[in-house]
Amino acid sequence: MTHRPAATVPGVYPPRQPAAMAAGYCGEVSVESFLRQVKAGTYPPPAIKKGRRQIWLTAELDRAIARTDQPCANETAADVEADL
């Protein structure tokens, strides 16, 4: 199975993001891992669905990331570096 990489473009995140960009924004390594987390309820479902195209709202992703019940909500840069 081919995995689609998450897209990361530092500092460039529009208010609406396709799956690859949303995956990168949330720190996921692939679109598939992001979609698994969407299905699990970690991230919101897409706000816009047109055929196969799915779009997430950045504001909704921000709220999901900031939830205190998320393990990474209080994560610091040192924590992330330790995981590398």
CORDA-V495293 format. One record per residue. N is the residue number from 1. RES is the residue in three letters. D_LAST is the distance of its C-alpha to the last C-alpha in whole Angstrom. Layout:
# CORDA-V495293
N | RES | D_LAST
N | RES | D_LAST
This chain:
# CORDA-V495293
1 | MET | 25
2 | THR | 24
3 | HIS | 21
4 | ARG | 21
5 | PRO | 18
6 | ALA | 17
7 | ALA | 19
8 | THR | 17
9 | VAL | 20
10 | PRO | 19
11 | GLY | 22
12 | VAL | 24
13 | TYR | 24
14 | PRO | 28
15 | PRO | 29
16 | ARG | 29
17 | GLN | 26
18 | PRO | 26
19 | ALA | 24
20 | ALA | 22
21 | MET | 21
22 | ALA | 21
23 | ALA | 18
24 | GLY | 16
25 | TYR | 18
26 | CYS | 17
27 | GLY | 13
28 | GLU | 14
29 | VAL | 13
30 | SER | 17
31 | VAL | 20
32 | GLU | 21
33 | SER | 18
34 | PHE | 19
35 | LEU | 23
36 | ARG | 22
37 | GLN | 21
38 | VAL | 24
39 | LYS | 26
40 | ALA | 25
41 | GLY | 25
42 | THR | 22
43 | TYR | 23
44 | PRO | 27
45 | PRO | 29
46 | PRO | 29
47 | ALA | 32
48 | ILE | 34
49 | LYS | 35
50 | LYS | 37
51 | GLY | 37
52 | ARG | 34
53 | ARG | 32
54 | GLN | 30
55 | ILE | 29
56 | TRP | 27
57 | LEU | 28
58 | THR | 26
59 | ALA | 28
60 | GLU | 27
61 | LEU | 23
62 | ASP | 23
63 | ARG | 25
64 | ALA | 23
65 | ILE | 20
66 | ALA | 22
67 | ARG | 23
68 | THR | 23
69 | ASP | 23
70 | GLN | 19
71 | PRO | 17
72 | CYS | 15
73 | ALA | 18
74 | ASN | 17
75 | GLU | 14
76 | THR | 13
77 | ALA | 11
78 | ALA | 10
79 | ASP | 9
80 | VAL | 7
81 | GLU | 5
82 | ALA | 5
83 | ASP | 4
84 | LEU | 0
